[in-house]
Amino acid sequence: MFRNYLITALRNLKRNKVYTFLNMSGLALGIGCALVVYKVIQFETSFDKHQENYESLYRVVNQNIYPDRVEKGMGTPHPLGPALKADFPEISHVVRTQYQYGSQLNTYDENGEMHKFLIDEGIAFTEPSFFDLFTVEWVAGDQAQALTAPGSVVISRSEARKLFGLKEGEEHLALTKLINYGNVMDFKVVGIIGDPPSTTSLPFSYLFDYGSQGGEINPYFREGTSWNSTSSNTNTYFLPAAGFDRVAFDQKMIGFVEKYRGEGESEETRYVAQPFAEIHFDKEYDSFAGTSSIEFLIALGLIGVFLVLTACINFINLATAQAANRAKEIGIRKAIGSMSRQLVFQFLAEIAMITCFALLLALAIAEVMFNLLRDIIGHQLTVGLLQSPDTLAFLLVLFTVVTFLSGLYPSMLLSRMNAVDALKKKI
């Protein structure tokens, strides 16, 4: 029976080529746009979810208080991290990161010849506790000893291949090799890690020893002891013990400021804890990977729903207008004993087939739109059905919803036609 439904549906669709094309193209455009919206929302909401401590981590951020406003930023002074660890026993791990832009790195080949690389982004100076707080794929080297020695560096596998001309799978050969930072200092490679995912607020491909950034590398470091120098590139993260009270912590930080910055300084400067999970959606404090907006994603989702509904309404209108042209067919079917239920299934089969073809076309439309939106999104998205079961499930749900939403009313309308009136075309 089902095979007969499909064969009949194919014949009807082939017979009404213009009707089929209009419906299929309208649905394909709506589904394609909905898929793009879904993938954008999925991308934005997946930021930092790979971190095992995602729900527990915090970043210390600053607030500069003025009579008429409060300016917020993500930067903290270099000595804040050690002071935080010393004064707050409820904090188990603290790590500082110093992000660097536009740095020159040099490597040496077997003949001692220097090769120069200009690295625009991805360079950070940090501490061994970085690996205690953040989830990192460790490829080669001793993680327990990483960054414990001055002049050491951990790099990602793709950067190891680029700097040392290695092939895939040979990244471990970069261990113990030297990287010269800006013609100032040599760093020894002590570890290889996986490339940072595109959905991270910490896009670090190079992790240099934090204490080695002084002098010409970072003139503002000043041995890491100055409380009066604050840069947005210097961040402090911490992992508290169980039962951490964020409100109580922020209150204690008022006295903390008085202690280390001087009496009365808390009236102008505050340090507060920001949940790591909020970083990507907090434009006030910003992030190295940029931020998004929950309100924007909600609006985008509503637009996606609107596009699908519009495509379904367009389908219903065309299907209803087509009803008069199928009156004779319906009358004959009813005259020879077809039940309304069978006719409903028949028309739903046709609509399901149109939706299926539209879905395939929508995949191509989505891929084209991903290429066009690459510069806007800042990342190349793909449909990736095999790599993303969630996307496949979304498309299956969308297929089911669109099929029934678009087909239920027209199929019920056509199946309820009076057989005599249908044969006489009195519709």
Secondary structure as a PSIPRED ss2 file (coil, helix, strand):
# PSIPRED VFORMAT (PSIPRED V4.0)

   1 M C   1.000  0.000  0.000
   2 F H   0.000  1.000  0.000
   3 R H   0.000  1.000  0.000
   4 N H   0.000  1.000  0.000
   5 Y H   0.000  1.000  0.000
   6 L H   0.000  1.000  0.000
   7 I H   0.000  1.000  0.000
   8 T H   0.000  1.000  0.000
   9 A H   0.000  1.000  0.000
  10 L H   0.000  1.000  0.000
  11 R H   0.000  1.000  0.000
  12 N H   0.000  1.000  0.000
  13 L H   0.000  1.000  0.000
  14 K H   0.000  1.000  0.000
  15 R H   0.000  1.000  0.000
  16 N C   1.000  0.000  0.000
  17 K H   0.000  1.000  0.000
  18 V H   0.000  1.000  0.000
  19 Y H   0.000  1.000  0.000
  20 T H   0.000  1.000  0.000
  21 F H   0.000  1.000  0.000
  22 L H   0.000  1.000  0.000
  23 N H   0.000  1.000  0.000
  24 M H   0.000  1.000  0.000
  25 S H   0.000  1.000  0.000
  26 G H   0.000  1.000  0.000
  27 L H   0.000  1.000  0.000
  28 A H   0.000  1.000  0.000
  29 L H   0.000  1.000  0.000
  30 G H   0.000  1.000  0.000
  31 I H   0.000  1.000  0.000
  32 G H   0.000  1.000  0.000
  33 C H   0.000  1.000  0.000
  34 A H   0.000  1.000  0.000
  35 L H   0.000  1.000  0.000
  36 V H   0.000  1.000  0.000
  37 V H   0.000  1.000  0.000
  38 Y H   0.000  1.000  0.000
  39 K H   0.000  1.000  0.000
  40 V H   0.000  1.000  0.000
  41 I H   0.000  1.000  0.000
  42 Q H   0.000  1.000  0.000
  43 F H   0.000  1.000  0.000
  44 E H   0.000  1.000  0.000
  45 T H   0.000  1.000  0.000
  46 S C   1.000  0.000  0.000
  47 F C   1.000  0.000  0.000
  48 D C   1.000  0.000  0.000
  49 K C   1.000  0.000  0.000
  50 H C   1.000  0.000  0.000
  51 Q C   1.000  0.000  0.000
  52 E C   1.000  0.000  0.000
  53 N C   1.000  0.000  0.000
  54 Y C   1.000  0.000  0.000
  55 E C   1.000  0.000  0.000
  56 S C   1.000  0.000  0.000
  57 L C   1.000  0.000  0.000
  58 Y E   0.000  0.000  1.000
  59 R E   0.000  0.000  1.000
  60 V E   0.000  0.000  1.000
  61 V E   0.000  0.000  1.000
  62 N E   0.000  0.000  1.000
  63 Q E   0.000  0.000  1.000
  64 N E   0.000  0.000  1.000
  65 I E   0.000  0.000  1.000
  66 Y C   1.000  0.000  0.000
  67 P C   1.000  0.000  0.000
  68 D C   1.000  0.000  0.000
  69 R C   1.000  0.000  0.000
  70 V E   0.000  0.000  1.000
  71 E E   0.000  0.000  1.000
  72 K E   0.000  0.000  1.000
  73 G E   0.000  0.000  1.000
  74 M C   1.000  0.000  0.000
  75 G C   1.000  0.000  0.000
  76 T C   1.000  0.000  0.000
  77 P C   1.000  0.000  0.000
  78 H C   1.000  0.000  0.000
  79 P C   1.000  0.000  0.000
  80 L H   0.000  1.000  0.000
  81 G H   0.000  1.000  0.000
  82 P H   0.000  1.000  0.000
  83 A H   0.000  1.000  0.000
  84 L H   0.000  1.000  0.000
  85 K H   0.000  1.000  0.000
  86 A H   0.000  1.000  0.000
  87 D H   0.000  1.000  0.000
  88 F C   1.000  0.000  0.000
  89 P C   1.000  0.000  0.000
  90 E C   1.000  0.000  0.000
  91 I E   0.000  0.000  1.000
  92 S E   0.000  0.000  1.000
  93 H E   0.000  0.000  1.000
  94 V E   0.000  0.000  1.000
  95 V E   0.000  0.000  1.000
  96 R E   0.000  0.000  1.000
  97 T E   0.000  0.000  1.000
  98 Q E   0.000  0.000  1.000
  99 Y E   0.000  0.000  1.000
 100 Q E   0.000  0.000  1.000
 101 Y C   1.000  0.000  0.000
 102 G C   1.000  0.000  0.000
 103 S E   0.000  0.000  1.000
 104 Q E   0.000  0.000  1.000
 105 L E   0.000  0.000  1.000
 106 N E   0.000  0.000  1.000
 107 T E   0.000  0.000  1.000
 108 Y E   0.000  0.000  1.000
 109 D C   1.000  0.000  0.000
 110 E C   1.000  0.000  0.000
 111 N C   1.000  0.000  0.000
 112 G C   1.000  0.000  0.000
 113 E C   1.000  0.000  0.000
 114 M E   0.000  0.000  1.000
 115 H E   0.000  0.000  1.000
 116 K E   0.000  0.000  1.000
 117 F E   0.000  0.000  1.000
 118 L E   0.000  0.000  1.000
 119 I E   0.000  0.000  1.000
 120 D C   1.000  0.000  0.000
 121 E C   1.000  0.000  0.000
 122 G C   1.000  0.000  0.000
 123 I E   0.000  0.000  1.000
 124 A E   0.000  0.000  1.000
 125 F E   0.000  0.000  1.000
 126 T E   0.000  0.000  1.000
 127 E C   1.000  0.000  0.000
 128 P C   1.000  0.000  0.000
 129 S C   1.000  0.000  0.000
 130 F H   0.000  1.000  0.000
 131 F H   0.000  1.000  0.000
 132 D H   0.000  1.000  0.000
 133 L H   0.000  1.000  0.000
 134 F C   1.000  0.000  0.000
 135 T C   1.000  0.000  0.000
 136 V C   1.000  0.000  0.000
 137 E C   1.000  0.000  0.000
 138 W E   0.000  0.000  1.000
 139 V E   0.000  0.000  1.000
 140 A E   0.000  0.000  1.000
 141 G E   0.000  0.000  1.000
 142 D C   1.000  0.000  0.000
 143 Q H   0.000  1.000  0.000
 144 A H   0.000  1.000  0.000
 145 Q H   0.000  1.000  0.000
 146 A C   1.000  0.000  0.000
 147 L C   1.000  0.000  0.000
 148 T C   1.000  0.000  0.000
 149 A C   1.000  0.000  0.000
 150 P C   1.000  0.000  0.000
 151 G C   1.000  0.000  0.000
 152 S E   0.000  0.000  1.000
 153 V E   0.000  0.000  1.000
 154 V E   0.000  0.000  1.000
 155 I E   0.000  0.000  1.000
 156 S E   0.000  0.000  1.000
 157 R H   0.000  1.000  0.000
 158 S H   0.000  1.000  0.000
 159 E H   0.000  1.000  0.000
 160 A H   0.000  1.000  0.000
 161 R H   0.000  1.000  0.000
 162 K H   0.000  1.000  0.000
 163 L H   0.000  1.000  0.000
 164 F H   0.000  1.000  0.000
 165 G C   1.000  0.000  0.000
 166 L C   1.000  0.000  0.000
 167 K C   1.000  0.000  0.000
 168 E C   1.000  0.000  0.000
 169 G C   1.000  0.000  0.000
 170 E C   1.000  0.000  0.000
 171 E H   0.000  1.000  0.000
 172 H H   0.000  1.000  0.000
 173 L H   0.000  1.000  0.000
 174 A H   0.000  1.000  0.000
 175 L C   1.000  0.000  0.000
 176 T C   1.000  0.000  0.000
 177 K C   1.000  0.000  0.000
 178 L E   0.000  0.000  1.000
 179 I E   0.000  0.000  1.000
 180 N E   0.000  0.000  1.000
 181 Y E   0.000  0.000  1.000
 182 G C   1.000  0.000  0.000
 183 N C   1.000  0.000  0.000
 184 V C   1.000  0.000  0.000
 185 M E   0.000  0.000  1.000
 186 D E   0.000  0.000  1.000
 187 F E   0.000  0.000  1.000
 188 K E   0.000  0.000  1.000
 189 V E   0.000  0.000  1.000
 190 V E   0.000  0.000  1.000
 191 G E   0.000  0.000  1.000
 192 I E   0.000  0.000  1.000
 193 I E   0.000  0.000  1.000
 194 G C   1.000  0.000  0.000
 195 D C   1.000  0.000  0.000
 196 P C   1.000  0.000  0.000
 197 P C   1.000  0.000  0.000
 198 S C   1.000  0.000  0.000
 199 T C   1.000  0.000  0.000
 200 T C   1.000  0.000  0.000
 201 S C   1.000  0.000  0.000
 202 L C   1.000  0.000  0.000
 203 P C   1.000  0.000  0.000
 204 F C   1.000  0.000  0.000
 205 S C   1.000  0.000  0.000
 206 Y E   0.000  0.000  1.000
 207 L E   0.000  0.000  1.000
 208 F E   0.000  0.000  1.000
 209 D E   0.000  0.000  1.000
 210 Y H   0.000  1.000  0.000
 211 G H   0.000  1.000  0.000
 212 S H   0.000  1.000  0.000
 213 Q C   1.000  0.000  0.000
 214 G C   1.000  0.000  0.000
 215 G C   1.000  0.000  0.000
 216 E C   1.000  0.000  0.000
 217 I C   1.000  0.000  0.000
 218 N C   1.000  0.000  0.000
 219 P C   1.000  0.000  0.000
 220 Y C   1.000  0.000  0.000
 221 F C   1.000  0.000  0.000
 222 R H   0.000  1.000  0.000
 223 E H   0.000  1.000  0.000
 224 G H   0.000  1.000  0.000
 225 T C   1.000  0.000  0.000
 226 S C   1.000  0.000  0.000
 227 W C   1.000  0.000  0.000
 228 N C   1.000  0.000  0.000
 229 S C   1.000  0.000  0.000
 230 T C   1.000  0.000  0.000
 231 S C   1.000  0.000  0.000
 232 S C   1.000  0.000  0.000
 233 N C   1.000  0.000  0.000
 234 T E   0.000  0.000  1.000
 235 N E   0.000  0.000  1.000
 236 T E   0.000  0.000  1.000
 237 Y E   0.000  0.000  1.000
 238 F E   0.000  0.000  1.000
 239 L E   0.000  0.000  1.000
 240 P E   0.000  0.000  1.000
 241 A C   1.000  0.000  0.000
 242 A C   1.000  0.000  0.000
 243 G C   1.000  0.000  0.000
 244 F C   1.000  0.000  0.000
 245 D C   1.000  0.000  0.000
 246 R H   0.000  1.000  0.000
 247 V H   0.000  1.000  0.000
 248 A H   0.000  1.000  0.000
 249 F H   0.000  1.000  0.000
 250 D H   0.000  1.000  0.000
 251 Q H   0.000  1.000  0.000
 252 K H   0.000  1.000  0.000
 253 M H   0.000  1.000  0.000
 254 I H   0.000  1.000  0.000
 255 G H   0.000  1.000  0.000
 256 F H   0.000  1.000  0.000
 257 V H   0.000  1.000  0.000
 258 E H   0.000  1.000  0.000
 259 K H   0.000  1.000  0.000
 260 Y H   0.000  1.000  0.000
 261 R H   0.000  1.000  0.000
 262 G C   1.000  0.000  0.000
 263 E C   1.000  0.000  0.000
 264 G C   1.000  0.000  0.000
 265 E H   0.000  1.000  0.000
 266 S H   0.000  1.000  0.000
 267 E H   0.000  1.000  0.000
 268 E C   1.000  0.000  0.000
 269 T E   0.000  0.000  1.000
 270 R E   0.000  0.000  1.000
 271 Y E   0.000  0.000  1.000
 272 V E   0.000  0.000  1.000
 273 A E   0.000  0.000  1.000
 274 Q E   0.000  0.000  1.000
 275 P E   0.000  0.000  1.000
 276 F H   0.000  1.000  0.000
 277 A H   0.000  1.000  0.000
 278 E H   0.000  1.000  0.000
 279 I H   0.000  1.000  0.000
 280 H H   0.000  1.000  0.000
 281 F H   0.000  1.000  0.000
 282 D C   1.000  0.000  0.000
 283 K C   1.000  0.000  0.000
 284 E C   1.000  0.000  0.000
 285 Y C   1.000  0.000  0.000
 286 D C   1.000  0.000  0.000
 287 S C   1.000  0.000  0.000
 288 F C   1.000  0.000  0.000
 289 A C   1.000  0.000  0.000
 290 G C   1.000  0.000  0.000
 291 T C   1.000  0.000  0.000
 292 S C   1.000  0.000  0.000
 293 S C   1.000  0.000  0.000
 294 I H   0.000  1.000  0.000
 295 E H   0.000  1.000  0.000
 296 F H   0.000  1.000  0.000
 297 L H   0.000  1.000  0.000
 298 I H   0.000  1.000  0.000
 299 A H   0.000  1.000  0.000
 300 L H   0.000  1.000  0.000
 301 G H   0.000  1.000  0.000
 302 L H   0.000  1.000  0.000
 303 I H   0.000  1.000  0.000
 304 G H   0.000  1.000  0.000
 305 V H   0.000  1.000  0.000
 306 F H   0.000  1.000  0.000
 307 L H   0.000  1.000  0.000
 308 V H   0.000  1.000  0.000
 309 L H   0.000  1.000  0.000
 310 T H   0.000  1.000  0.000
 311 A H   0.000  1.000  0.000
 312 C H   0.000  1.000  0.000
 313 I H   0.000  1.000  0.000
 314 N H   0.000  1.000  0.000
 315 F H   0.000  1.000  0.000
 316 I H   0.000  1.000  0.000
 317 N H   0.000  1.000  0.000
 318 L H   0.000  1.000  0.000
 319 A H   0.000  1.000  0.000
 320 T H   0.000  1.000  0.000
 321 A H   0.000  1.000  0.000
 322 Q C   1.000  0.000  0.000
 323 A H   0.000  1.000  0.000
 324 A H   0.000  1.000  0.000
 325 N H   0.000  1.000  0.000
 326 R H   0.000  1.000  0.000
 327 A H   0.000  1.000  0.000
 328 K H   0.000  1.000  0.000
 329 E H   0.000  1.000  0.000
 330 I H   0.000  1.000  0.000
 331 G H   0.000  1.000  0.000
 332 I H   0.000  1.000  0.000
 333 R H   0.000  1.000  0.000
 334 K H   0.000  1.000  0.000
 335 A H   0.000  1.000  0.000
 336 I C   1.000  0.000  0.000
 337 G C   1.000  0.000  0.000
 338 S C   1.000  0.000  0.000
 339 M C   1.000  0.000  0.000
 340 S H   0.000  1.000  0.000
 341 R H   0.000  1.000  0.000
 342 Q H   0.000  1.000  0.000
 343 L H   0.000  1.000  0.000
 344 V H   0.000  1.000  0.000
 345 F H   0.000  1.000  0.000
 346 Q H   0.000  1.000  0.000
 347 F H   0.000  1.000  0.000
 348 L H   0.000  1.000  0.000
 349 A H   0.000  1.000  0.000
 350 E H   0.000  1.000  0.000
 351 I H   0.000  1.000  0.000
 352 A H   0.000  1.000  0.000
 353 M H   0.000  1.000  0.000
 354 I H   0.000  1.000  0.000
 355 T H   0.000  1.000  0.000
 356 C H   0.000  1.000  0.000
 357 F H   0.000  1.000  0.000
 358 A H   0.000  1.000  0.000
 359 L H   0.000  1.000  0.000
 360 L H   0.000  1.000  0.000
 361 L H   0.000  1.000  0.000
 362 A H   0.000  1.000  0.000
 363 L H   0.000  1.000  0.000
 364 A H   0.000  1.000  0.000
 365 I H   0.000  1.000  0.000
 366 A H   0.000  1.000  0.000
 367 E H   0.000  1.000  0.000
 368 V H   0.000  1.000  0.000
 369 M H   0.000  1.000  0.000
 370 F H   0.000  1.000  0.000
 371 N H   0.000  1.000  0.000
 372 L H   0.000  1.000  0.000
 373 L C   1.000  0.000  0.000
 374 R H   0.000  1.000  0.000
 375 D H   0.000  1.000  0.000
 376 I H   0.000  1.000  0.000
 377 I H   0.000  1.000  0.000
 378 G C   1.000  0.000  0.000
 379 H C   1.000  0.000  0.000
 380 Q C   1.000  0.000  0.000
 381 L C   1.000  0.000  0.000
 382 T C   1.000  0.000  0.000
 383 V C   1.000  0.000  0.000
 384 G C   1.000  0.000  0.000
 385 L C   1.000  0.000  0.000
 386 L C   1.000  0.000  0.000
 387 Q C   1.000  0.000  0.000
 388 S C   1.000  0.000  0.000
 389 P H   0.000  1.000  0.000
 390 D H   0.000  1.000  0.000
 391 T H   0.000  1.000  0.000
 392 L H   0.000  1.000  0.000
 393 A H   0.000  1.000  0.000
 394 F H   0.000  1.000  0.000
 395 L H   0.000  1.000  0.000
 396 L H   0.000  1.000  0.000
 397 V H   0.000  1.000  0.000
 398 L H   0.000  1.000  0.000
 399 F H   0.000  1.000  0.000
 400 T H   0.000  1.000  0.000
 401 V H   0.000  1.000  0.000
 402 V H   0.000  1.000  0.000
 403 T H   0.000  1.000  0.000
 404 F H   0.000  1.000  0.000
 405 L H   0.000  1.000  0.000
 406 S H   0.000  1.000  0.000
 407 G H   0.000  1.000  0.000
 408 L H   0.000  1.000  0.000
 409 Y H   0.000  1.000  0.000
 410 P H   0.000  1.000  0.000
 411 S H   0.000  1.000  0.000
 412 M H   0.000  1.000  0.000
 413 L H   0.000  1.000  0.000
 414 L H   0.000  1.000  0.000
 415 S H   0.000  1.000  0.000
 416 R C   1.000  0.000  0.000
 417 M C   1.000  0.000  0.000
 418 N C   1.000  0.000  0.000
 419 A H   0.000  1.000  0.000
 420 V H   0.000  1.000  0.000
 421 D H   0.000  1.000  0.000
 422 A H   0.000  1.000  0.000
 423 L H   0.000  1.000  0.000
 424 K C   1.000  0.000  0.000
 425 K C   1.000  0.000  0.000
 426 K C   1.000  0.000  0.000
 427 I C   1.000  0.000  0.000
